[in-house]
């Protein structure tokens, strides 16, 4: 499938913005936190997610099915995540209902998050095909990627702290810092060559 790469899945949703609501939607998006403060950071297993305003699409292939009149602006939501699509949509509905409503309430026909089944149905109706999708770490889920990054930072700090040690002192320091079970786990996380 074009929306699956290893263990990661992609979801792309293109929602028509209600007439005259684009400025308010832009304000709602600008009011959301960024980085670790982003509401999207609360979605378990989410590698990357974002909302983007798309002006005046002229490509008929992108219009959601059943859409007769296309508004001048669409809201694109894209997400890369671990797990099934339905689980991800349920997590959006459960973990960030206020933010989801603050954003998608500016889109035509949006039912809100109070009824998770209607929310998921709306998202499925406005889903577009992900034609090209790649994941940098196709065989690792988010937890494994984050653990590998933590181990990398720790190894860099260690390398800087032991600069200039003789080989025996370096070996001893390494064994204290990275006991055998941790070193083995690090080797398992390293990509195969």
Phi and psi in degrees as a GROMACS rama.xvg file:
@    title "Ramachandran Plot"
@    xaxis  label "Phi"
@    yaxis  label "Psi"
@TYPE xy
-76.1709  -13.1284  UNK-2
-102.287  14.5155  UNK-3
-128.34  133.175  UNK-4
-139.126  104.339  UNK-5
64.8974  -123.55  UNK-6
-93.0852  -7.78104  UNK-7
-90.6069  145.683  UNK-8
-120.446  152.87  UNK-9
-118.098  143.778  UNK-10
-133.613  128.247  UNK-11
-127.543  124.735  UNK-12
-125.542  127.967  UNK-13
-117.493  106.922  UNK-14
-108.866  135.077  UNK-15
-74.5647  129.946  UNK-16
-82.2428  135.903  UNK-17
-62.3632  147.58  UNK-18
-52.1416  129.432  UNK-19
77.7663  1.41305  UNK-20
-97.3665  -4.59592  UNK-21
-58.6373  -43.241  UNK-22
-61.7311  -40.8823  UNK-23
-66.8271  -37.6647  UNK-24
-64.3878  -43.7585  UNK-25
-57.6661  -42.7246  UNK-26
-62.6555  -40.4947  UNK-27
-63.5785  -42.0112  UNK-28
-66.6736  -40.8236  UNK-29
-67.2811  -24.0793  UNK-30
-80.5901  -9.46104  UNK-31
-78.4912  150.143  UNK-32
-67.7543  167.344  UNK-33
-123.286  161.796  UNK-34
59.8748  -133.897  UNK-35
-65.3473  -20.0096  UNK-36
-86.9746  -3.87531  UNK-37
-67.8135  140.455  UNK-38
-61.8502  -25.868  UNK-39
-66.7128  -22.0084  UNK-40
-68.4168  -17.0286  UNK-41
-83.0003  -5.53273  UNK-42
-84.1839  115.553  UNK-43
-60.7771  139.002  UNK-44
72.6585  12.4779  UNK-45
-89.8475  117.334  UNK-46
-77.5819  -44.8874  UNK-47
-157.583  138.721  UNK-48
-153.94  148.505  UNK-49
-162.052  155.633  UNK-50
-108.809  139.614  UNK-51
-138.731  134.975  UNK-52
-84.6304  129.195  UNK-53
-112.823  115.51  UNK-54
-82.5669  137.579  UNK-55
35.5124  72.164  UNK-56
-70.4566  131.78  UNK-57
-109.344  5.41604  UNK-58
-96.523  110.803  UNK-59
-56.3163  -32.4383  UNK-60
-62.1295  -21.6538  UNK-61
-92.067  -11.2767  UNK-62
-67.1269  128.966  UNK-63
-58.3627  146.487  UNK-64
-55.9195  135.855  UNK-65
84.7751  -3.14633  UNK-66
-79.696  116.336  UNK-67
-92.9286  -51.7572  UNK-68
-102.89  121.589  UNK-69
-95.3595  126.037  UNK-70
-71.0601  167.831  UNK-71
-70.0492  -15.3914  UNK-72
-140.121  143.389  UNK-73
-117.952  157.244  UNK-74
-105.838  122.814  UNK-75
-104.507  127.826  UNK-76
-116.486  126.784  UNK-77
-126.056  146.216  UNK-78
-149.881  140.722  UNK-79
-117.659  127.049  UNK-80
-153.285  165.024  UNK-81
-91.301  141.385  UNK-82
103.01  -171.893  UNK-83
-85.6217  154.656  UNK-84
-55.9347  -47.1216  UNK-85
-61.5264  -37.3254  UNK-86
-64.9428  -40.1246  UNK-87
-66.7842  -43.967  UNK-88
-63.6942  -39.9524  UNK-89
-63.6784  -38.4026  UNK-90
-66.2151  -40.8346  UNK-91
-58.5549  -47.8564  UNK-92
-63.1873  -40.6869  UNK-93
-83.7942  -38.182  UNK-94
-90.7605  -24.1668  UNK-95
-141.717  56.9106  UNK-96
-63.8179  -40.8207  UNK-97
-64.8103  -43.3958  UNK-98
-68.9452  -41.6366  UNK-99
-60.118  -45.3632  UNK-100
-66.372  -38.6536  UNK-101
-62.9778  -31.9327  UNK-102
-86.4794  -60.876  UNK-103
-74.404  -13.1737  UNK-104
-63.4285  -14.6895  UNK-105
-87.3229  0.358509  UNK-106
-101.975  146.82  UNK-107
-63.6808  133.21  UNK-108
76.2362  5.92418  UNK-109
-66.7696  126.121  UNK-110
-88.137  -10.549  UNK-111
90.9512  177.167  UNK-112
-100.936  -3.1399  UNK-113
-62.8491  -31.5747  UNK-114
-113.4  97.5338  UNK-115
-56.2578  -34.1362  UNK-116
-66.6652  -42.3871  UNK-117
-68.1183  -37.8889  UNK-118
-58.751  -50.9965  UNK-119
-62.8663  -39.4473  UNK-120
-62.6903  -42.4743  UNK-121
-59.9108  -45.6222  UNK-122
-63.6236  -42.4622  UNK-123
-63.2676  -39.9872  UNK-124
-63.9573  -29.4763  UNK-125
-102.537  7.88273  UNK-126
-71.0259  140.56  UNK-127
-116.377  154.745  UNK-128
-66.0661  135.211  UNK-129
-91.6724  103.536  UNK-130
-81.6708  -28.8952  UNK-131
-137.613  119.398  UNK-132
-143.358  130.213  UNK-133
-134.898  145.962  UNK-134
-121.304  129.35  UNK-135
-60.0482  -32.9414  UNK-136
-127.348  72.9624  UNK-137
-59.3868  -30.5699  UNK-138
-101.666  14.3078  UNK-139
-123.55  136.393  UNK-140
-84.4605  174.993  UNK-141
-59.1889  -41.3567  UNK-142
-61.1131  -41.3277  UNK-143
-66.5461  -39.3352  UNK-144
-64.2163  -46.186  UNK-145
-63.9901  -39.0901  UNK-146
-64.9043  -41.4725  UNK-147
-63.4454  -38.7856  UNK-148
-66.5465  -40.1543  UNK-149
-61.9261  -44.0859  UNK-150
-64.3321  -39.1194  UNK-151
-60.997  -47.8648  UNK-152
-60.4885  -41.0368  UNK-153
-64.906  -41.5299  UNK-154
-65.6698  -39.4098  UNK-155
-63.4253  -45.6707  UNK-156
-59.7249  -42.2687  UNK-157
-62.4249  -47.0254  UNK-158
-58.6475  -40.6251  UNK-159
-68.1222  -39.5429  UNK-160
-72.5553  -21.3852  UNK-161
-106.572  10.3739  UNK-162
-56.0468  130.983  UNK-163
90.7803  -5.65028  UNK-164
-70.7889  149.676  UNK-165
-72.3902  162.813  UNK-166
-54.7215  -41.796  UNK-167
-67.3265  -42.785  UNK-168
-65.8112  -37.8134  UNK-169
-63.8188  -46.0606  UNK-170
-60.3333  -42.9896  UNK-171
-65.3377  -45.3429  UNK-172
-62.8857  -40.0143  UNK-173
-63.6841  -43.6145  UNK-174
-65.833  -33.7882  UNK-175
-69.0418  -43.789  UNK-176
-73.6406  -36.3043  UNK-177
-127.241  82.3971  UNK-178
-55.5711  158.699  UNK-179
-50.0857  -44.4386  UNK-180
-64.0414  -37.3045  UNK-181
-70.3109  -40.6537  UNK-182
-63.4363  -40.8621  UNK-183
-64.2108  -43.716  UNK-184
-62.1462  -38.7959  UNK-185
-63.2424  -40.4797  UNK-186
-65.4622  -34.9332  UNK-187
-68.5756  -32.2785  UNK-188
-77.434  -23.0978  UNK-189
-67.0824  140.804  UNK-190
-65.4203  144.802  UNK-191
-71.7784  144.512  UNK-192
